[in-house]
Amino acid sequence: MPNFQYVVTDAKGIRREDRIRAANLDAAMQTLAKKGFKVVSLREVRALTGEAALPPVAEQIQTRIDRIRQFIPLNTLVFFTRQLSTMFSAGLTIEKSISNLMVEERNPRFRKVLAKVGNDIKKGMALSEALGNNPGVFDGLYVALVHAGEISGSLHVILEELSDYLEVMADTRRKVISALSYPTFVLIFMTAIVSGLLLFVVPQFAEIYAKFGARLPGPTRALVALSQTVSRNFFPFLGISIAGIFVAWFLSLTEKGGYVFDTIKLHFPVFGMLVENSLMNKFSKTFGILLGSGVPVIESLGHVQRVVQNRVMVRALETAKMLIKDGFAISVALKKVDVFPPTLIQLIATGEETGEMDKLLDKAAYFYAKQVDAVVERLTSLIEPLMIVAIGAVVVSIIVTIYLPIFKLGMALQRGL
């Protein structure tokens, strides 16, 4: 006799979820109805879902290759989701809606994906199954939400919420990237300037000073020695740097290496606050929309683990899932893992008491989105002048060190006169 995973609300509106054994889906539905429950979602459980936190290294690399090969702009995906929701709610079948959107689609890559999805649906697959066959375009969260909409009978509502969710996540990602891109660009620019001075400018002055045979000041000798080392070993240094970046990237995909890198991100001065607020925004929005769609708590947390892409939070959520399975409340489990801020835990606790956790999580997501905005504005106002001063200090230091012998020569000539 198969098992069915259910999410229901009782007469008081309190959310409950568990598993039930029944002969078929209709029998499970009738059993729950006799108990006075209102069914939010009900589906047969063939295998445990949402248990894996992050896939193995090889699978992560393959997924990234697929996403690069099948890259679809997020705006295209948002527009597709909204249009599909509109067409489906207007009474068109999924097959007809996908067919119409495929004809109108201008992106050739996405048109091929829609053609494949349409063919899979014609073969009898559900929309979620057809989308799941294209992991490079539709991630696990997208497929899980569509599946929840199919079960609950509110697919058009879920698709509309999903398009809003994608826009919010894209906006948060854009703000984080904008905050990190400026200092990254400045560091690259500074490295290029310093490399140019060491490779081309300093050697010319070194040749001039060598002709005079005079003893150079200590700082100038050190700069010349550094310039000679860089000039003789430039390509080995470049190769080692590229290899180091590749090794660091590969290690970040492993469990232990990724945990170390993600820990450093969270504790990095100033930027750690930005990363943490972004993660809390992502967690709140994703968890809220999954619970609101009728996805069970344990499965929802499994999908959230894949979305946050931070191993510190992934481990914390894995522990929280075990605690919830042991009977702890969600807020208590999240408090015990000591990763989530008290404000978020309090909102979740209130949501558990009132039965409106999805709404309170949405408010939490809005709060952390505003926190991200505040941190980005603060970083922008502070980092730009600091970076300009840093570049100026480095360049001026090198130039002064280069001209130091000339300054000393001028002072000696003045004393002689």
Secondary structure, 3 states (H helix, E strand, C coil): CCEEEEEEECCCCCEEEEEEECCCHHHHHHHHHHCCCEEEEEEECCCCCCCCCCCCHHHHHHHHHHHHHCCCCHHHHHHHHHHHHHHHHCCCCHHHHHHHHHHHCCCHHHHHHHHHHHHHHHCCCCHHHHHHCCCCCCCHHHHHHHHHHHHHCCHHHHHHHHHHHHHHHHHHHHHHHHHHHHHHHHHHHHHHHHHHHHHHHHHHHHHHHHHHCCCCCHHHHHHHHHHHHHHHCHHHHHHHHHHHHHHHHHHHHCHHHHHHHHHHHHHCCCHHHHHHHHHHHHHHHHHHHHHHCCCCHHHHHHHHHHHHCCHHHHHHHHHHHHHHHCCCCHHHHHHHCCCCCHHHHHHHHHHHHHCCHHHHHHHHHHHHHHHHHHHHHHHHHHHHHHHHHHHHHHHHHHHHHHHHHHHHHHHHHHHHC
